[in-house]
């Protein structure tokens, strides 16, 4: 009877977690794990066509863009496509009232017009290799987590150093399955990346935050950059003498479109998922962390959005900031709803019941895995107050722009207080700070941050446990009776940091003896109190709990792998190159509601509302719609498709990833997930989880017919129907 019970529990567990389209798979293991299933679904390529170190393959056309997105190479001259929201920061930094590329778009009609984008880089994978044995060399079962971490750190440093010695490559070793496996990634990092094109925001951000994470979607979410290299085709810092990069491979672009159930593959750099957490961890995220983060971000967004509605300059300054805040804010709302909708915590508990039963089948399993679930429950319970205090510090305290900016002055304070001080160190700090001050205030509106500061400090005072509250709150209570508006008014009235011209004058004549002016400045006092609490209490406490949880999670993961031996498991996303596969598909979000799998330009016109910024339609786009002038980009049904949904398992970092058809041709650019499917970072629901992609034909239509930048399309290899 006991064996029968275990069998039924395991069967339930497998049925809960197994789905044909689920997973973010390691490219070098496709031949071993996935290729037959992919080909059964319609793929016409081999595993070597997708990932190879011996000849060019699809992986040579995929880059990590800026560290947080993906892009794809689409021409032999290093032209890359990514999302508009991925390039938004670079576009915003190039914008001004005179050249508002956010509102009006930007198109380089000649190579000379392409704009350098300081701070933007792309990373191209050369090869990957499993190095588990090397990383874990010398690691013993009796080691505690700190000892293990220190030894693996040293082993990793050695592996990374030796693997790229004498080359221009960069190396990093990343853990998989919570430290049960390790892989080495050898890459080239290109630092000269130039903006070649971007649609106006009323195309590239159409629907704005209102439509974000929502289907149906009508956003032309793309931007175009180009990789530049030196004369040897190797990475180099920006130079006018650099030339377009010549890739080993680039993606052909298909005008053939797609039909429901067609095979799709997403190739990119997904950021982070947590599919194997225990139920108590999911409970902490969904019922404690997310509600707090959502509320704090909502307040900041309300303040910013109100200001942007009143001022065009403020909109330019805060568009990228508000987008960054809103993106995760809305995702958390959808994630929490999705987890509750499918009762994911209860399903996790069922899985844990199966696991606990399995641990009792042998003494060895009982000894190694038997106490894990109780350990998880105890640690997460103890960790909760500290965890929420950390959220208050990062979301509220460090969410105040001035606080985060002033934290950069701590280095100058340290150099100035040295006995004796070193003038060269001080001069270097001042040079960095002067540049940083100019960059910061270019996109800063004090009246906005004033309101944010008052609101966030009030939330910290009322929500944080007193033992974790920054010490400055004692002064605010005594001197200002917790009137945060008055306290904030004082800071912006008296602080040298509240005015850029005054601050630059102060830095220009700065001497070490003036360090007291900084240290006693009320804005610096506020910042320092927040950061000291974080560094002295929150971070050490969090690290203590994290070490315990990391150890438990690593052993738990090993147990799950052992228990499900013979079943393919995919590792959580960790910003390394992955393949996800599925099919073009619709879905049913609610009773009697079914969404078709694509949207058209007609939907853009239907949403038009000139009174709402997010729904203003570009005049040139509307004229082309009225004339039905779609050129060769129309679908076989005569409409112009804008976006489509498919069942690929994606997450943050997949933004900008290519969506490929069965022949490995580009049919779309991934840019979002549906709101009902945002739970997929914690648990994948095959009925609801859909990735949202820009139809590549709409992208080309905008470049060609709206912008008249056909020179960019002429570089590409276009596959006709």
Long-range contacts (C-beta under 8 A, 24 or more apart in sequence): 5-357, 6-354, 6-357, 6-358, 6-361, 9-350, 9-353, 9-354, 9-357, 9-358, 10-354, 10-358, 10-563, 12-350, 12-354, 13-350, 13-351, 13-354, 13-355, 14-564, 14-567, 16-347, 16-350, 16-351, 17-351, 18-567, 19-684, 19-686, 20-582, 20-686, 21-580, 21-581, 21-582, 21-583, 21-647, 21-648, 21-649, 21-686, 21-689, 22-570, 22-649, 22-684, 22-686, 23-568, 23-570, 23-580, 23-649, 23-684, 24-270, 24-273, 24-570, 24-571, 24-572, 24-573, 24-578, 24-579, 24-580, 24-649, 24-650, 24-651, 25-570, 25-578, 25-579, 25-580, 25-581, 26-128, 26-176, 26-183, 26-570, 26-571, 26-576, 26-578, 26-579, 27-51, 27-59, 27-128, 27-267, 27-577, 27-578, 27-579, 28-128, 30-579, 33-568, 34-568, 34-579, 34-581, 38-263, 38-265, 38-581, 41-263, 41-581, 41-582, 41-583, 42-262, 42-263, 42-583, 42-662, 43-263, 43-265, 43-581, 43-662, 44-662, 44-663, 44-664, 45-662, 45-663, 45-664, 49-664, 50-265, 50-267, 50-579, 50-664, 51-579, 53-126, 53-127, 56-248, 56-249, 57-249, 58-249, 58-251, 58-267, 58-660, 58-664, 59-125, 59-267, 59-577, 60-124, 60-247, 60-248, 60-249, 61-247, 61-249, 61-250, 61-251, 61-658, 62-124, 62-125, 62-267, 62-268, 62-269, 62-577, 62-657, 62-658, 63-122, 63-123, 63-124, 63-190, 63-227, 64-122, 64-123, 64-269, 64-575, 64-577, 65-120, 65-122, 65-225, 65-656, 66-120, 66-121, 66-122, 67-121, 67-123, 67-575, 68-271, 68-652, 68-653, 68-655, 69-269, 69-653, 69-655, 69-656, 70-267, 70-268, 70-269, 70-653, 70-654, 70-655, 70-656, 70-657, 70-658, 70-670, 71-122, 71-225, 71-656, 72-251, 72-267, 72-656, 72-657, 72-658, 72-666, 72-669, 73-227, 73-247, 73-249, 73-250, 73-251, 74-250, 74-251, 74-253, 74-666, 74-715, 74-716, 75-250, 75-715, 75-716, 75-717, 76-246, 76-247, 76-250, 76-715, 77-226, 77-244, 77-245, 77-246, 77-715, 78-226, 78-227, 78-228, 78-229, 78-244, 78-245, 78-246, 78-247, 79-196, 79-224, 79-225, 79-226, 79-244, 79-712, 79-715, 79-716, 80-122, 80-224, 80-225, 80-226, 80-227, 81-222, 81-223, 81-224, 81-656, 81-658, 81-666, 81-669, 81-699, 82-222, 82-223, 82-225, 82-655, 82-656, 82-669, 83-221, 83-222, 83-223, 83-655, 83-656, 83-669, 83-671, 83-694, 84-198, 84-199, 84-201, 84-204, 84-205, 84-219, 84-220, 84-221, 84-222, 84-223, 85-204, 85-205, 85-221, 85-323, 85-327, 85-655, 85-671, 86-223, 86-655, 86-656, 87-195, 87-198, 87-223, 87-225, 88-205, 88-223, 88-319, 88-320, 88-323, 89-119, 89-120, 89-320, 90-117, 90-119, 90-120, 90-195, 90-223, 90-225, 91-195, 91-198, 91-223, 92-316, 92-319, 92-320, 92-443, 93-117, 93-118, 93-119, 94-195, 95-316, 96-316, 97-312, 97-313, 97-316, 100-312, 100-316, 101-198, 102-200, 102-201, 102-315, 102-316, 102-319, 103-200, 103-201, 103-202, 103-316, 104-200, 105-197, 105-198, 105-199, 105-200, 105-201, 105-203, 105-204, 105-707, 106-195, 106-197, 106-198, 107-197, 107-198, 107-707, 107-708, 107-709, 108-194, 108-195, 108-196, 108-197, 108-709, 109-708, 109-709, 109-711, 110-711, 111-244, 114-194, 114-195, 114-196, 114-226, 115-194, 115-195, 116-192, 116-194, 116-238, 117-193, 117-194, 117-195, 117-225, 118-238, 120-193, 120-225, 121-189, 121-190, 121-191, 121-193, 122-189, 122-190, 122-193, 122-225, 122-227, 123-170, 123-187, 123-188, 123-189, 123-190, 124-187, 124-188, 124-189, 124-190, 125-185, 125-186, 125-187, 125-577, 126-169, 126-186, 126-187, 126-188, 127-185, 127-186, 128-183, 128-184, 128-185, 128-186, 128-576, 128-577, 129-183, 129-184, 129-186, 130-181, 130-182, 130-183, 130-184, 131-159, 131-173, 131-182, 131-183, 131-184, 132-180, 132-181, 132-182, 134-159, 134-182, 135-159, 135-173, 135-182, 136-182, 144-551, 145-547, 145-548, 145-550, 145-551, 146-547, 148-551, 149-547, 152-179, 152-182, 156-182, 159-184, 160-184, 168-234, 168-235, 174-574, 174-575, 174-576, 175-574, 176-571, 176-572, 176-574, 177-557, 177-558, 177-561, 177-569, 177-571, 177-572, 178-276, 178-550, 178-553, 178-554, 178-556, 178-557, 178-572, 179-550, 179-554, 180-554, 180-557, 180-558, 180-561, 181-571, 183-576, 185-576, 185-577, 188-234, 188-235, 189-235, 190-227, 190-228, 190-229, 190-235, 190-245, 191-235, 191-236, 191-237, 191-238, 192-227, 192-228, 192-229, 192-235, 192-236, 192-237, 192-238, 192-239, 192-242, 193-225, 193-226, 193-227, 193-228, 194-225, 194-226, 194-228, 195-223, 195-224, 195-225, 196-224, 196-225, 196-226, 196-712, 197-223, 197-224, 197-703, 197-707, 197-709, 197-712, 198-223, 198-224, 199-223, 199-618, 199-702, 199-706, 199-707, 200-618, 201-319, 202-616, 202-617, 202-618, 203-618, 203-621, 203-702, 203-706, 205-323, 205-614, 206-604, 206-607, 206-614, 206-615, 206-617, 207-607, 207-614, 207-615, 208-613, 208-614, 209-301, 209-305, 209-322, 209-323, 209-326, 209-330, 209-614, 210-612, 210-614, 210-615, 211-614, 212-326, 212-327, 212-330, 212-672, 213-330, 213-331, 213-334, 213-672, 213-673, 213-674, 213-675, 213-678, 214-674, 214-675, 215-595, 215-645, 215-674, 215-675, 215-690, 215-692, 216-595, 216-599, 216-603, 216-643, 217-599, 217-642, 217-643, 217-672, 217-692, 218-599, 218-601, 218-603, 218-604, 218-607, 218-642, 218-643, 219-642, 219-643, 219-671, 219-672, 219-694, 220-642, 220-694, 220-698, 220-699, 220-702, 221-669, 221-671, 221-672, 221-694, 222-669, 222-694, 222-699, 222-702, 224-703, 224-712, 250-717, 251-658, 251-660, 251-664, 251-665, 251-666, 252-664, 252-665, 252-666, 252-716, 252-717, 252-718, 252-719, 253-665, 253-666, 253-696, 253-700, 253-716, 253-717, 253-718, 253-719, 254-661, 254-663, 254-665, 254-666, 254-667, 254-696, 254-719, 255-632, 255-633, 255-696, 255-697, 255-700, 255-718, 255-719, 255-720, 255-721, 256-661, 256-665, 256-667, 256-719, 256-720, 256-721, 257-635, 257-636, 257-641, 257-667, 257-695, 257-697, 257-721, 258-584, 258-644, 258-661, 258-667, 259-584, 260-583, 260-584, 260-585, 260-586, 260-597, 261-583, 261-584, 261-585, 262-583, 262-584, 262-661, 262-662, 263-581, 263-583, 263-661, 263-662, 264-581, 264-582, 264-583, 264-584, 264-646, 264-647, 264-648, 264-659, 264-660, 264-661, 264-667, 265-579, 265-580, 265-581, 265-648, 265-659, 265-660, 265-661, 265-664, 266-579, 266-580, 266-581, 266-648, 266-650, 266-654, 266-657, 266-658, 266-659, 266-660, 266-670, 266-691, 267-577, 267-578, 267-579, 267-657, 267-658, 267-660, 268-577, 268-578, 268-650, 268-653, 268-654, 268-656, 268-657, 268-658, 268-670, 269-575, 269-576, 269-577, 269-578, 269-653, 269-654, 269-657, 270-573, 270-575, 270-578, 270-580, 270-650, 270-651, 270-652, 270-653, 270-654, 271-573, 271-574, 271-575, 271-651, 271-652, 271-653, 271-654, 272-572, 272-573, 272-574, 272-575, 272-651, 272-652, 272-653, 272-681, 273-572, 273-573, 273-651, 273-680, 273-681, 273-682, 274-572, 274-681, 274-682, 275-572, 275-681, 275-682, 275-683, 275-684, 276-553, 276-556, 276-557, 276-560, 276-572, 277-348, 277-553, 277-682, 278-348, 278-352, 278-373, 278-376, 278-377, 278-556, 279-345, 279-346, 279-348, 279-349, 279-352, 280-376, 280-377, 280-380, 280-381, 281-376, 281-380, 281-549, 282-339, 282-344, 282-345, 282-348, 282-682, 282-683, 283-345, 283-380, 284-380, 284-383, 284-384, 284-387, 285-682, 286-335, 286-336, 286-339, 286-340, 286-345, 286-682, 287-336, 288-384, 288-387, 288-388, 289-387, 289-388, 289-391, 290-332, 290-333, 290-335, 290-336, 291-336, 292-388, 292-391, 292-392, 292-395, 292-463, 293-328, 293-329, 293-332, 293-391, 293-395, 294-329, 294-332, 294-333, 294-336, 295-459, 296-391, 296-392, 296-395, 296-396, 296-399, 296-456, 296-459, 297-325, 297-326, 297-328, 297-329, 297-395, 297-399, 298-329, 299-452, 299-455, 299-456, 299-459, 300-325, 300-399, 300-452, 300-455, 300-456, 301-325, 301-326, 301-329, 303-448, 303-451, 303-452, 303-455, 304-448, 304-452, 307-445, 307-447, 307-448, 309-613, 311-445, 313-445, 314-445, 314-448, 316-443, 317-442, 317-443, 317-444, 317-445, 318-443, 318-445, 318-448, 321-443, 330-675, 331-652, 331-678, 333-675, 334-675, 334-676, 334-677, 334-678, 334-679, 335-678, 335-679, 335-681, 335-682, 337-675, 337-676, 337-679, 338-675, 338-676, 338-677, 338-678, 338-679, 338-685, 338-688, 339-679, 339-682, 339-683, 341-676, 341-679, 342-679, 342-683, 342-685, 342-688, 344-679, 344-682, 344-683, 347-683, 348-683, 354-563, 355-556, 355-559, 355-560, 355-563, 358-559, 358-563, 359-559, 365-559, 368-555, 368-559, 369-555, 369-556, 369-559, 372-552, 372-555, 372-556, 372-559, 375-548, 375-552, 376-549, 376-552, 376-556, 379-545, 379-548, 379-549, 379-552, 380-549, 382-545, 383-545, 383-549, 385-465, 385-468, 386-468, 386-538, 386-541, 386-542, 386-545, 387-542, 387-545, 388-463, 388-464, 389-464, 389-465, 389-468, 389-538, 390-534, 390-538, 390-542, 392-459, 392-460, 392-463, 392-464, 392-468, 393-460, 393-470, 393-530, 393-533, 393-534, 393-538, 394-534, 396-456, 396-457, 396-459, 396-460, 397-456, 397-460, 397-470, 397-530, 397-534, 398-530, 399-452, 399-456, 400-449, 400-452, 400-453, 400-456, 400-457, 401-440, 401-444, 401-449, 401-452, 402-446, 402-449, 402-453, 402-491, 402-497, 402-498, 402-523, 402-527, 403-453, 403-523, 403-526, 403-527, 403-530, 405-436, 405-440, 405-444, 405-497, 406-497, 406-523, 406-524, 406-527, 407-527, 407-531, 408-432, 408-433, 408-436, 409-433, 409-518, 409-524, 410-528, 410-531, 412-510, 412-515, 412-518, 413-515, 413-518, 413-519, 415-512, 416-512, 416-514, 416-515, 416-518, 417-512, 417-515, 421-512, 426-510, 426-512, 430-507, 430-510, 433-507, 434-504, 434-507, 434-508, 437-500, 437-503, 437-504, 437-507, 438-500, 438-504, 440-500, 441-500, 444-500, 446-492, 446-498, 450-488, 450-489, 450-492, 453-484, 453-488, 453-491, 454-484, 454-485, 454-487, 454-488, 455-484, 457-484, 457-487, 457-488, 458-482, 458-484, 468-533, 468-537, 468-538, 469-533, 470-529, 470-530, 470-532, 470-533, 471-529, 471-532, 471-533, 472-525, 472-526, 472-529, 472-530, 473-529, 490-522, 491-522, 491-523, 491-526, 494-521, 494-522, 495-521, 495-522, 495-523, 495-524, 496-521, 496-523, 497-521, 497-523, 497-524, 498-523, 573-651, 573-653, 575-653, 580-648, 580-649, 580-650, 580-654, 580-691, 581-648, 582-646, 582-647, 582-648, 582-649, 583-646, 583-647, 584-644, 584-645, 584-646, 585-645, 585-646, 585-647, 585-690, 586-645, 587-645, 587-674, 587-676, 587-687, 587-688, 587-690, 588-687, 589-674, 589-676, 589-688, 595-645, 597-644, 597-645, 597-646, 598-641, 598-642, 598-643, 598-644, 598-645, 598-695, 599-641, 599-642, 599-643, 599-644, 600-639, 600-640, 600-641, 600-642, 601-625, 601-630, 601-639, 601-640, 601-642, 601-698, 602-639, 603-642, 604-642, 618-706, 620-706, 621-702, 621-706, 624-705, 624-706, 629-705, 630-701, 630-705, 631-701, 631-704, 631-705, 632-720, 633-697, 633-698, 633-700, 633-701, 633-704, 633-705, 634-697, 635-697, 636-721, 640-697, 640-698, 640-701, 641-695, 641-697, 641-698, 642-694, 642-695, 642-698, 643-668, 643-692, 643-693, 643-694, 643-695, 643-698, 644-668, 644-692, 644-693, 644-695, 645-674, 645-690, 645-691, 645-692, 645-693, 646-690, 646-691, 646-693, 647-686, 647-689, 647-690, 647-691, 648-691, 649-680, 649-684, 649-689, 649-691, 650-680, 650-691, 651-680, 651-681, 654-691, 659-691, 659-693, 665-719, 666-696, 667-693, 667-695, 667-696, 668-693, 668-694, 668-695, 668-696, 669-693, 669-694, 669-696, 669-699
